Amino acid sequence: MWKKSFEADFGVKFLGSKANEGTASHRGNNGSALVDGDGVILPVGSTNGASLVCFDKLTGKTLWKCGSE
């Protein structure tokens, strides 16, 4: 079993209504994971190239990331 910190690993911070950018910063992170083969795709919400991140479902290793919410 593994876990990730969106703040520590991807720089996503929950700032409530004082946030200047990124949906996750405004409302916190929410969304459902999508399992696709060996990957788990999550809406991380980072403004630095990791809006969506695919993790290896067994190890938690980042397989790919994309977007800047």
C-alpha positions in Angstrom: 0.0 0.0 0.0 1.2 3.5 -0.7 0.2 7.1 -0.3 1.1 10.5 -1.8 1.1 14.0 -0.5 -0.2 16.4 -3.2 1.4 19.3 -1.3 4.8 17.7 -0.6 5.1 15.9 -4.0 3.4 18.3 -6.4 3.2 21.7 -4.6 -0.6 21.8 -4.3 -1.7 23.8 -1.3 -5.2 24.3 0.1 -5.6 28.0 0.7 -9.4 28.3 0.9 -11.0 31.4 -0.6 -7.7 33.3 -0.4 -6.1 31.2 -3.3 -5.0 33.0 -6.4 -4.7 30.1 -8.8 -5.8 26.5 -9.3 -9.1 24.8 -8.4 -7.5 22.6 -5.8 -6.1 25.7 -4.1 -9.6 27.1 -3.9 -11.7 24.1 -2.9 -9.2 21.5 -1.8 -8.6 18.4 -3.8 -11.5 16.2 -4.7 -12.3 13.8 -7.5 -12.4 10.1 -8.1 -9.5 8.0 -9.2 -9.6 6.1 -12.5 -7.9 2.7 -12.7 -6.6 2.0 -16.2 -4.6 -1.2 -16.5 -1.6 -0.8 -14.2 -2.2 2.9 -13.6 -4.3 5.0 -11.2 -5.1 8.4 -12.7 -5.9 11.2 -10.2 -6.8 14.8 -10.5 -4.0 16.3 -8.4 -4.7 19.9 -9.5 -1.1 21.3 -9.6 -0.4 24.5 -11.5 3.1 23.1 -12.3 2.5 20.5 -14.9 0.6 18.0 -12.8 -3.2 18.6 -13.1 -3.6 14.9 -13.8 -1.1 12.3 -12.6 -1.0 8.6 -13.3 0.6 6.5 -10.6 1.6 2.8 -10.8 -1.2 1.1 -8.9 1.2 -1.3 -7.1 4.1 1.0 -6.2 2.8 4.6 -6.3 5.5 5.6 -8.7 4.6 8.5 -11.0 4.1 7.1 -14.5 3.1 10.4 -16.2 1.7 13.8 -15.4 0.2 16.5 -17.5 -1.6 19.9 -17.5 -1.3 23.0 -15.4 -4.7 23.7 -13.9 
